Amino acid sequence: MQVKKYQAADTQQAMRLVRAAHGPDAVILDCRSVAGGVEVVVSLEGMLETAMAAPQAPSFATPQQTRSTPVEREPTALDALFNRRKKAEEEISQTVQAAASDSKRPAAAEPQMVWSQNEELLTMKQEMASMKSMLMDQLKGHNWQQASHQAPEYQELNSFLSAIDIDPSLGKRLSAEIPADESVTVQREMLKMLLSKKLSVNAPPTSGAICLVGPQGAGKTTTIAKIAAQYVLTHGRSGIAILTTDTARVGAQEQLRAYGRILQVPVHVASNAEEAVKTYRLLCKKNLVLIDTAGISFRDKQGISELQALLAGMQDVQVFLTLPADAENYVQSEIIDAYSSLNAQGAVLSRIDEAMRLGGAVSNLIQHRLPLVWCANGPRVPQNLSAADAGKLINMAVRMAKAFEVRRNGQHSAPEEQVAAESVPAAVAASAAPRRGSALNVRV
């Protein structure tokens, strides 16, 4: 087969060269991207066959026909072939232009492994997070040492604040309100009172629409089940419904359905925002509507924007941020900042039983002026959920700080400290237990 190649900067220039050399009936065999532009391969034999298959017929028009309006002729096989080739030429031109635009992009079109599937990168990410946490701890220690050097009279108080894991900037403001000539015991008691006073606490709502938002694994679904179980034990099951928009995790849906079957509470699943809004409008007649949302990372700005648009379509929804207590202090701060666009009415401090210290969470709640509404201290339903109490939470933070200091120093705690540390979760669990129905202990 005889072929001829034409190279040009782009597809349009190449097509103009082909038309100029072979006319509109050129048979294009291939068109591909090359260095510096594109290359078009044209068949010369196809041109010869086309020319032989369609000889020009002689004209026998009469003078009258010549002077009149020309008569439209019927389409021939040559016309159909020309139209088909012209259409194919346009499709090839569009394909080449798309390929040329893709070749100019910096990223390759070949599939690549996602970073979360690469074990080496995942290990590196964990090591980097550990190094960052260690550096942040060292920086806090340096800040506390500097504060103690500037104000030696507050050295014992600063050491106490550092043990609780209170943010240094907040600790300096609190120390300024405490007299330096008081004893260490009095200073600590005054500090606990100041923390309890500055930590804003709101009463949990018992009606309306409650929506929990937060990152993955924060405990939103389990908290929804705890709130539902406590409501059923107190008010019955007729006025409550659960709506979940978490379609990313099938396990979350099954978990809520299992709780719904045990509590005999209807659970509705919405696959998209439009369906969620329609379902919510149907459930507005209920006394309490609990809305579970998908976990969104604080780095996922688009996901948070979509969640904001979803909540905008639901009227009178009370939004509460689920804040994991076992996360690093700077991570908690990033979570609160990322979800600030949702205008949360309060926070749920979850995973308290997994946290080493609580001073970081207390500092973030105070500095971001986010009221605390619930405290979740374990996976048991409904016992491990209680209304927020600033005094109890600060006392728990102090006891956990003592246990943390003992473990960090490699010493054995005294029996009194062990009993105090072990009695903290039990006290919170006891305060969360409902008045009746104590036999209910749901674990799925």
ABEGO torsion letter per residue (X at the ends): XBBBBBBBABAAAAAAAAAAAAEAABBBABBBBBBGEBBBBBBAAAAAAAAAABBBBBBABBAAAAABBBBBBBBBAAAAAAAAAAAAAAAAAAAAAAAAAAAABABBABBBBBAAABAAAAAAAAAAAAAAAAAAAAAAAAAAAAAAAABAAAAAAAAAAAAAGBBAAAAAAAAAABBAABBAAAAAAAAAAAAAAABBBBBBBABEBBBBBEBBGAGAAAAAAAAAAAAAAAAEAAABBBBBABAABAAAAAAAAAAAAAAGBBBBBBABAAAAAAAAAAAAABABBBBBBBBBBAABAAAAAAAAAAAAABBGBBBBBBBBAABBAAAAAAAAAAAAAAGBABBBBBGAAABABAAAAAAAAAAAGBBBABBBAEABOAAABBBBBAAAAAAAAAAAAAAAAAAAAGBBBBAAAAAAAAAAAAAAAAAABBABGAABBBBX
